[in-house]
């Protein structure tokens, strides 16, 4: 459900346990009071009833907060996915062209198939550990293949690899560039 423990089934169990405890103590308290049990006993049970009720309220509040946060996160995720889908549709030809240009450059650098895959995953922002998991290989192997990519491309690392492909895309349009003096 969520990484935070407020939405786990264990909290539902706690809610039930504290609710049952509060009801049982309340029932016992009413029985004791009707029988005229000494005041100290009633005060102790009343303290336990208030504590169980407070814990019941706390767990319930945490569960409701967790559900609201989860709904909010789902809404945010859905919005981001929808925006991403619209962006991909709008720029599909450009994205395809960029992908082809990247593959041509990989060939010009004479990257092996594995190195080209590593380079593409690096461009997508995956960590070496994530790439190793995705490719079902060791992190050390991925690190060595990444070094081979940088060496063959004449680049110093991931930043320069990304900049190689993105630098010209991020330049302003020629007519919006400030004039030189």
GIKA-V224888 format. One record per pair of residues at least 4 apart in sequence whose ideal C-beta (glycine too) atoms are under 6 Angstrom apart, sorted by the first residue. I is the first residue (numbers start at 0). GAP is how many residues later the second one is. D is the distance in whole Angstrom. If there is no record, write none. Layout:
BEGIN
i=I gap=GAP d=D
i=I gap=GAP d=D
END
This chain:
BEGIN
i=0 gap=6 d=4
i=1 gap=5 d=5
i=1 gap=68 d=6
i=5 gap=56 d=4
i=5 gap=60 d=4
i=6 gap=59 d=4
i=10 gap=48 d=6
i=10 gap=52 d=5
i=13 gap=45 d=5
i=14 gap=44 d=5
i=14 gap=45 d=6
i=17 gap=34 d=5
i=17 gap=37 d=5
i=17 gap=38 d=4
i=18 gap=37 d=5
i=20 gap=31 d=4
i=21 gap=27 d=6
i=21 gap=30 d=4
i=21 gap=31 d=5
i=21 gap=34 d=6
i=24 gap=4 d=6
i=24 gap=20 d=6
i=24 gap=23 d=5
i=24 gap=24 d=4
i=25 gap=23 d=6
i=28 gap=16 d=5
i=31 gap=5 d=4
i=31 gap=10 d=6
i=32 gap=9 d=6
i=36 gap=4 d=5
i=90 gap=4 d=5
i=105 gap=5 d=5
i=105 gap=10 d=4
i=108 gap=43 d=5
i=108 gap=44 d=5
i=110 gap=4 d=4
i=110 gap=5 d=4
i=113 gap=31 d=6
i=114 gap=30 d=5
i=114 gap=33 d=6
i=114 gap=34 d=5
i=117 gap=27 d=5
i=117 gap=28 d=6
i=117 gap=31 d=6
i=118 gap=30 d=5
i=120 gap=5 d=5
i=120 gap=10 d=5
i=121 gap=36 d=5
i=125 gap=4 d=4
i=125 gap=5 d=5
i=127 gap=11 d=5
i=127 gap=14 d=5
i=127 gap=15 d=6
i=128 gap=10 d=6
i=130 gap=11 d=5
i=131 gap=5 d=6
i=131 gap=7 d=4
i=131 gap=10 d=5
i=136 gap=4 d=5
i=149 gap=5 d=5
i=149 gap=7 d=6
i=154 gap=5 d=4
i=154 gap=6 d=5
i=155 gap=4 d=5
i=161 gap=4 d=6
i=162 gap=4 d=5
i=165 gap=4 d=6
i=171 gap=4 d=5
i=171 gap=5 d=5
END
